[in-house]
Amino acid sequence: MEIIHVSAECYPVAKAGGLGDVVGALPRYQREAGHVAKVVMPMYRTKFLNDNQFEVVHKGYTHMGNYWFNYTVIKEQTNRLGFDLYLVDIYGLLDREKIYGYGDDADRFIAFQIAVADWIAVWRHRPDIVHVHDHHTALLPFMFKYCYAYRHLQYIPTVLTIHNGEYQGWLGWNRSNLIPEWDSYKTGLLDWQGTINPLACGIRSAWKVTTVSPTYLEEMRHDAAGLEALLEYEKGKTSGILNGIDTVVWNPATDYYIEDHYSIDTVEEGKQLNKLRLCDRFNLDPRKPLITFIGRLVGEKGADLLPQAVEDSFYYIGRKMNFLILGSGLPDIQGRLTGIQGLARGDYNTYIGYDEALSHLIYAGADFILMPSRVEPCGLNQLYALRYGTVPVVRNTGGLHDTVIDYGDKHGYGIRFNQETVGDMTHGIWRSVELYQQPQKLYEIRQRMMKLDFSWQSSVRAYLDLYEGMRKAAGE
Ligand code: ADP
């Protein structure tokens, strides 16, 4: 099968979160399973672009409304990612350093999708599957089916994977001229509650829709940032497929970013060495349990609860633990988290920003990782933590529910709490401190965690089965 992934992110080319990790790994495993997997993404101006060799494979000229533009498609020459990587350049729109966060993001991603459709339209063959990811590429299934310029692509089976349903790409109807001319009978597919909603449009127009964990799909039927009724209505074509992790990139025995490698047999010493590095760098006390957080500092991740939970922990449990926070996001949360530094020197520190290397060192050196998420479509942090022998302390939601069993339960290994409250999180922190004081128990849990298999194998199979079903349907 030839599978085309179209995405805004792909590690290591450009990553802002889990979407990048997934699109950087899934195609490689699909390729290993004997298929042709390709990734098409915008050509941002990231380091990857300068460090690698590319060839131009296509040049086109098309338009978004009355804005005509040239685009260029380049291909990475060595296949070093384990799949074919194509980057689409649109001068003035995609040639930026960051992936998101610009005032014209809607124009950028719609222009990107138009260029992708325009390019695929001139191929001499049709790919077997076009797999789009999140709202940035969710208009493509609609464009293929209902935009006059691309209707000869309507028989290509399309899959939309929702990595995060909180962001939907809303657009006022006054901007509808950005979308290529469509069959006006289908206008309702673009609209959701009075605005153009690319994610909703993708859910309606794609042949199949997946979420990145089964529990997240269940939850979305009750709480999906306004799309609940739609997910209930379309439930016949939805399924939840848990993400895997890239076991080449995320392996404590070979990790490119850490110096003190370790395996399940040397986990105690290995983690200690990494912890010492972290404590040295961030002025923390290595004798105390190191509790960390890595992620976007937004309400969805429960990051707004962190400052109070840290303060309450010091107050009620005492200075028996260290905290290290790595993340960036809402200025208010950033400010509150850095504010604690002065109050708890030696036991608390933050790094505000995005740092891939530091994240790896934290997974390796931390004892516990906090994930108080309000919403967690899958969550990769807990999966990386498990592989690195770091105990996840998670709220019982979405993918966290599907992957973390409380150590108090049969075959358990993590710490789970139910409510998105400071009190529940502080209780989880208290249980972490308790567990740390029982080295034999902690050792057994680490051994259990590191033997778990969250590799891509079974998820790749599930995606391939889904694709096969669609191909059969297309052939009938
Ligand atoms: P998200 O909802 O942000 O996509 P996931 O758990 O699916 O959450 O994926 C988060 C990914 O981003 C993980 O690889 C995590 O290590 C990484 N990450 C998040 N914030 C940072 C940061 N500030 N620095 C380095 N890596 C980060």
Residues whose N, C-alpha, C, O or C-beta is under 5 A from the ligand:
A	BS01	ADP	A16 G17 G18 L19 I294 G295 R296 L326 G327 S328 G353 Y354 D355 E356 S359 G379 L380 N381
